[in-house]
């Protein structure tokens, strides 16, 4: 699309920050997430983001190629897809072994029938 890798990376980071923050706030407001655990996890996530930004900045300066950012993002996305596929496959195998019904249920059917 012609965007600089730094712009794409910053846009992705901002989008993820807004999405994850709003989701975390929704869970806290609903009372489905313990506040102490959420703040602990948030603090370590922020620390990881700061360290990650410093390390990536160092790598880009050392390589003198901003495209490194895109390769790292692509690798992270590929690893996420592979992880989701494997965990989904494990869940399906587990459901088959335990005889769980994996079909869609009729949303119009009354419960208890």
Secondary structure, DSSP 8 states (H G I E B T S, - for coil): ----HHHHHHHHHHHHHHHHHHHHHHHHHHT-S-HHHHHHHHHHHHHHHHHHHHHHHHHHHHHT-THHHHHHHHHHHHHHHHHHHHHHHHHHHHHHHTT---S---TTS-TT-
